């Protein structure tokens, strides 16, 4: 307080004072702006909110508040101080049980998608149920939050007609597989677009892992896949024309 009284005493904010007072004013103004609690930090080339603000925004490419290694986001270390939309959640938030044989970009994308879905679970569940008319239940939430495993296969699985699997899951098995055909489809996309595709495929395959669903156009996994894609597209700044079929290669 005394600092600001002294500034006022010397007419710091007057443009007619001596140069030395003007310098002090400039320094004081810079200090005020730097400590303004309402400023939202950013990083050059990133959306607002990607700077150092003690909140890890996993949609950013380089948020200094996020762990530097994606493997930090596991059940032992994957914690966040973010407030979630579900007030029943505590401040410790985890996502997935394991990500296996994926490169660093793939793993970070997969973990980021799962983490953001868990962090916003109520809205995600409501989107899936409203769009499909099918109750989600606890299994899908558990797959994303604590017991789901994702394995990158680093190979293709194609039939004689050239139709290739993007992912694969078995009923009541917590581990799902993602094949190179899918990875190749999304490799050159911007990060937000890739993650919209991941959200759709993870939701599809985890749905298969939770029950004996068929795979027709109106099956629960297919309908949830579309709903998850649209959820991500509505929430994050993906390309306006991004299409789950043409771009992600989904059915």
Secondary structure, DSSP 8 states (H G I E B T S, - for coil): -HHHHHHHHTTTT-TTS-HHHHHHHHHHHHHHHHT-TT-----TTS-TT-SSSS---TTSSS-TTS-SSGGGSSTTT-------S-TTS-S-----SEEES--HHHHHHHHHHHHHHHHTHHHHHHHHHHHH----HHHHHHIIIII-EEEE-SS--B-TTS-B-SEEE-TT-SEEEE-HHHHHHHTTS-HHHHHHHHHHHHHHHHHHHHS----STTSHHHHHHHHHHHHHHHHS---TT--TTTTT---
